[in-house]
Amino acid sequence: MAAIPTVAVVGFPNVGKSTLVNRLAGGREAVVHSEAGVTRDRKRVRCEWNGIEFDLLDTGGIDLDDASEMALDIQRQSRLGMEEADAIVLVVDGKLGLRSGDTDMARQLRPSPVPVVVAVNKSDRPDDEYQASEFHALGLGAPTAVSATHGIGTGDLLDRITAELGDLAPRAEVDERVRVAVIGRPNVGKSSLVNRILGDERVIVSDIAGTTRDAIDTDVEVDGRQITLVDTAGLRRKSKVAGTIDHYAQLRSERAIERADVAIIVCDAAEGVRSEDLKVGDTAMKAGCATMIVMNKWDITETDIDDTRARVNRKMRLRPDVVTCSALSGRNVAGLISRAVELADRAAQRIPTPALNRFFAEVVRTTPPPSRRGRRLKLIYGAQTEVSPPRFKVQINDKRLIAREWAYHLENRMRETWGLDGVPLVIDYIPRERRGEG
């Protein structure tokens, strides 16, 4: 396997290097290894962007005017990091502007044999991008405005880094397998449904509730896509399983949900969607699973499916799709996995930032947020920061102006616009930092 390239992140103290490293790495602080025996260790963090892997090397702040023993040691360690790097990111503080320390660093970096990218951090608002322009004077090419705190511009920075690495960065082996967990209350027909999908008796089916105590993984291929189908034990109220062997089966089912991309919640059509089913759906939502509801045993009931869908939409924030099937007869089973894969793909989509901000403007225009004490919520800028499930950061004028019902309206409009019914959405509202603060 080709060596993973290294990108050294350097800069003056307190410009936000470590915060930026953690943001670029997805906030995981996934330490690969720490080089022991130095006053200030250099921390490696594995990063992946668009299938390309590299290591970010977080270094100590460099102040060339500081002659203290610790400062000199940090400078030595940072230089060692730059010498082993395949690319360098120079982080500067956009709020403080161009400083002599930045100029001194740039003077040392200009002769560097590896590419150097300038990241102008603390550009927390769209109109702060003008701050980046003065850093052209460093002579290191066009700077990139970013906000490590809010995630603004980090995708553009990662694009720049991977472009500079070129062929040095090996393509990560991306596991495109979709994990589909079949979950629900005991004895609603989960194992029978899995067996019908697989076409054979791979899991034990019994009329006795709770037969399946382990989460059972089965790899299949559907329409050219690799799928892992997970049959789980029935989920019960925690008070009912405390102190019993079923407690551990419950834990394994919950872990299986956490590892899944999509949860198929199986309900007994004859009983309808019960409060316990809704709690199972809530468990899946909190785990970040895209969710669909399958009304099993539909061939032996006369329940009104439209009433069922209306109840689910009222009770479940995800607004999952509700479909009917019969594991016994095979009715409507064939397309379930294809629908689950389609749902996983929708959860993995990335919405372009310009389209997202046009959408926000249109929602505010057609349905303005309610005013409070003469003030109204403003959506200043938004960007998607994660997928599966999708996560968005929206910069606003004042968090106290958020009305819960209007926030739900915005979320539902997003589901309608981008086909995200059944997909958990996370929207982080970030209040704009007032000038003169911080």
N, C-alpha and C positions, 0 to 999 in steps of 0.2 A: 504494500500500500504506500502511496506517496506520502511524504512528510507533510504534516499540517503546518502551513505558514504562520508566522507570528506578526502581529501588528502591535507595535509599542505605542501606548497612549501617554504622552508627555505634556508638560506645561508648568506654569508658575503655580505655587501653592494656592489652594482654595479656589480653583477655577471650576471645580466639579468633575474632575477626571474619574474618580471612583464611581460617582453617581452615573456618569455617562457610560462607563464600562458595564455596570450592572443593568442599565437600561438597554444597551445594545445586546446584551446576553439574555434578555428576557426577564431580568430581575431575579435570576436563579442563583447568582453568585456560585456557579458551578466550578469550584476550584479543581483544576486538573492536577497541579502539584505546586508546592511552595518550596523555593530554593532556600534551604536552611543555612544558618551560619552568618547571616548578615544583619546589620542593625535594623534595616527596613527591608523586609522581604518583598520580592517582586511576585505579584500574584497573577497567575494565569487563569483565564476564564475562557472556556470553549464557547464559540459563537457560530451560529449557522444562519445564512441568509440566502434565500432562493436556491437551496440545495448545495451551497458552497460553505465549507467549514474552514475556520481559522481560529487561532488563539489570540485573544486580546491580552496584552501584558500591561497590567496596571502598575505604574511607577510612582515614586514619591515626587512631591512638588520640587521643582528646581528654581532656586533663587541664587543667581550667580553672584549677587552682591553680599550674600550671607557667608561669612568665613568661619562659622562655628564648626566644630568637629562633626556634629550630627549632619549639618547641612552639606558638608563636603562629602560625607559618606553617602548620603542620599544621591548627590550628584554623580558619584562614581557608579552606584548601582543603576541609576537611570541611564548613564552612558553605556553600561554593559548591555542593558536591555535594548537600547537603540542599535548597538553593534550587531546583535543577533536577529534584529527585526528584518522582515521582508517589506514592510511599509511602516510609516510613522503617522500618527494623528497628533497634531499640535493643538491642544485645547486652550482657548483664550476666553476671557470674560467679556461678553458683549456689553454688559451693563457698565463696567468700568472703562471700556474703550481701550484703545491701543496704548500699551505701557512700555516703558523702556525695557522691562524684563522680557516682554514678548519679542521686542526687536533684537535683543541679545540672543535669545533662543533661535530666532529665525536666521540670524547671521551664522550660527553654528550648523543649522540644518540645511541651508541652501546648497552646500557642496556634497550633501549626502548622496550616496550611490543608489539609495532606494527612494521610491516616491513618498512625498510628504503631503498630507491633506490637513488643511486648517479648519477646525471646528469652532465656530463662534457660539459658545454656550451661553445659557441664560437669555436666549432670545425667546421669551415666554409668550409673546403676542405676535400676531401676524405683522403688525406695523413696527415691530422691533427688527425686522429683517434689514432695515436700512443700516443697523449697527454693523452688519457684516462688511459693508462696503469699504470702511476705512482700513480693514485688514488686508486689502489688496496691496497695501504699502509694504507688507512683509516680504513680497517677492516670491511667494510660494504657490502662486496660482489662485484661482477663484475660491474664496472661503465658503463654507457651508454653514448657514444659520441653524442652530439646534437648541432645543430645550431638554436637557436630561431629566428635569423634574416632571415635565408634562408629556414628553415623548414627541414633541413637535420637531419635524425635520430629521428624525433619526433614520427613517427609511431612505431618505436622500443620501445621508451620510454613509449608510451601509452600501448603497449602490455605488458610491464613489470608491469606497474601500475595496469592494470586490472587483470593480473595474481596474483599479490600480494593481491588484494582485495578479490579474490576468490568469495565465495558465498555471501559476504557482499553486493555486488553491484547488485541491482535488474535489470532485463532486461528492457530496455526502450520499451515502446509500440511504435513500429515503424509503421508509416502509410505507407503501401506499395501501397496505391492507386495511380494510375497514372492519372495525370490531363492532359487532351487533350483539347486545345483551338482551335476552328474552327474560323479562322480569314480571312480577305480579304477585298477588296473594297466593297462598297455597291452594292447590286443587282447582285452578281455573283452566288447566289444560296446556300449561307451558311446554312440558316435555312431549306431549302428543303433537303439539304444533311444530316443535323442533324436529321430531321424527318424520312428520309429514313433509317438511321442507327438505330434509336430508334423504328421504325416500327409503330409509331403513330404520331398524330398531337399534339406534346407537346409544340411546339413554333409556333408563328404566322408566316405564310408565305404569302407574298403579292408581287404583281408585282411592288408596289411602293417602290422605294429605301429608305432604312433607317427605315423600320418598327420596327426592333428590336433595342430598345434603352438601354436595360439592358443586362448585361452578365448573361445568364441563365445557372445554373448548373444542370446537371442531372446525377445521379449515376446509373451505369449499371455494369453488370458482363459479361465479355467476356472470354471464355475459362478458367474460374476459376479465372480470375484476376479482381480486383475491379477497375473500371474506373470512373472518373468524366469527363463528356463531357460538355464543355462550349461553348455555342453559343454566339457570340459577335456581337456588332453593327459594321457596316462597317467602316473601317478606311479611312479617307479622309485627304487631305492636311490641315494642321492646319489653314492656311489662310482662308480656305473656311468655317470653323466651328467656328471661333472666334466670340464671342458675341452671339452665338445661343444656343438653347437647345442641339443641336448635339455636342457641345463642351464637355458637361458632359458625354454624351454617349461615346465619344471618350476617355475620361479619364478612364471610367470604363472598356472599352475594353483593354486599355493599362495596367491597373492594373490586369486584367484577364490574360494577356500574362505573366506578371511578376510572377504570381502564378502557371503558367503551366509548365509541364515537356516537353510537345511536342506541337508545333504549326502546325496545318494543314492549309496551305495557299491555299484557294480556288480561282481559276482563271476561267474566262470565256474562254473556249476553242475556241470559235468563234473569240474572240478578241486577243487570244494569251497572252503571258506574257508581260504585259505593265510595263512601268517605275514605276507606282504607286504600282504594285505588288512587284517589287523588293524592293521598300521602305518599304513595309509591312514586307518583309523578313528581311530587315535590322533591323527593330524594334524588331522582334523576336530574332535575333541573339544577339543584345545588351542586351536583357533581359535574355540571357542564355538559351533560348529554343532550344531544338532539333527541326528540321524543315523538313517537307516534303511538296511538292507542288502537288495539286490535280487539274487537268484540268477537270472541270465540263462541262456538256453539250456536251460531246464528241460525242454523237450520232447524233448531228446536224451540224457537221463540218468535213472538210476534211484536217485540219491542219496536217502537218508532225510532228509527235511526236519527231523524231530524231533531227529535226532542233530546236524544242523547248528545248529539253534537252541540246543541244550544247550551245544555247544562255544562258540558266540558269547557266551552268558550267562556261561560260565566265564571267558572270556578278555577280554571287553570290559566295563569298568566301567559304561558307559552302558546296557548291556542293551538294545540297539536291537532294534526289530522286524525280523524276517527274512521276506521275502515272495518268491514265485517268479514268474517271467514268462518270456516268449519274445519277444524283439524281432522274430524272424523271422516267427512266426505271429501275433503280436499278443496272445497269451494273457496275461490279467491285466494288460495294460499300461494299460488305460483308467483304472483307479482309482489309479494311482501318484501322480499330481500331487495329487489330492484328499487322499490320505493324507499327502503331504508338507506341504500347507497346514494340515491338522489338527495335524500335529506342530509346525509353526511357531506356531500359535495356543496350543498347550499351553505352549510355551517362553515365550510372551509373557504368560501369565496372572500375576496378582498375588494371592498368598495373603493373606487378611486376618490381621493380627497376632494377634487373639484366637484364631482357629482354629489358627494355627501354634503358639501356646503351649499350647493344649489338647492338640494332637497330641504335642508334646514331653513333656508330663506323662504322657500315656497310654503312650508308648514307654518312658519311665523306669519306670513302674509295672509294665508287663508284662514288660519285659526290662531289669532294672536294670544299669547299667554295672558292670563288675568293680571290686572295691575293691583299692586298693594301699596297703599298710602301714596298713590300718585306715581309709583315707579313700576316699570315693567321689565320682566326678564328679557335679556338679550343674549342670543347665541352668537358669540363673536367668531369662533373658529372651531372646527371639529376635524378629527382624523381617526382612522381605525388603527389600533395598535396591536391587536391580536386576532387570531382566527381559531375556530373550533374550541370553544364558542367565540363568536365575534365580540370584541371589546372595543369601545370607542371612548375617546376623551374629548369633551366639549368644553371649551373655555367660555365662561359666562361672566356677566357683570357683577352679580351678587347672588350667592347661594341661598340667601334668605327669601329670594323672590320665586324660588321653584315651587310650583303648585303640583301636588302629587298627581291629581287627575290629569293635568296637562302633560306631565311627564309620561304617564301611561298612554296618553293620546299620541305623543311623539313616537313612543316605542311601537305602538300598533301600526302607525303609518309606515314605519320602517319595515315592519313585517310584510305589510301589503305591497310595498314598493319593490322589495328585493326578495320576495318569496321566502320569508324567514319564519313562517308559522311552524311551531314545534321546535324552534332553535332558541336556546337561551341567549339573551342579549345583556351585555353589561355596558352601561353608560355611566362614565365617571364625569361628574360636573365639577370643573375646576374654576374657582373664582379668580378673576383677573387680579393680579397684584397691583395695588395702587402705587402710583409714582411716589417715591420718597420712602416706601416701606422696604424692609429687608436690606 
